[in-house]
Amino acid sequence: MSESKLQKSCVDWFKLRYENRGQGLIVSIPNEGRRNARTGGRLKGMGLKAGFPDLQILKSGDILFVEMKTTSSKSATSEKQDAMHGILRQLKHKVIVCRTFDQFTCVVDRFMGS
């Protein structure tokens, strides 16, 4: 399964289980893809950050950052992603890399229940 299909499945599941019941919010900041220098500069000026996690899950008073990757040996976090995850953890946020649907649902259920 591709990373984008995995992410869509996880988002759909979250919406049904939590968001549609008013228990949380899931947000994606599209950060992938190539852009020309002008567009890249404009987006950077507007606050886009390289390496920012794919998904943000919000519940009352807390946030979980989720980086989606597949189980492929070629699917590794980049240096920019690792650096951003480090910054978020220094700020006392939870950051997780999820590689499967089952891992995502387990981690999110635990986060939403805490």
Secondary structure, 3 states (H helix, E strand, C coil): CCHHHHHHHHHHHHHHHCHHHCCCEEEECCCCCCCCHHHHHHHHHCCCCCCCCCEEEEECCEEEEEEECCCCCCCCCCHHHHHHHHHHHHCCCEEEEECCHHHHHHHHHHHHHC
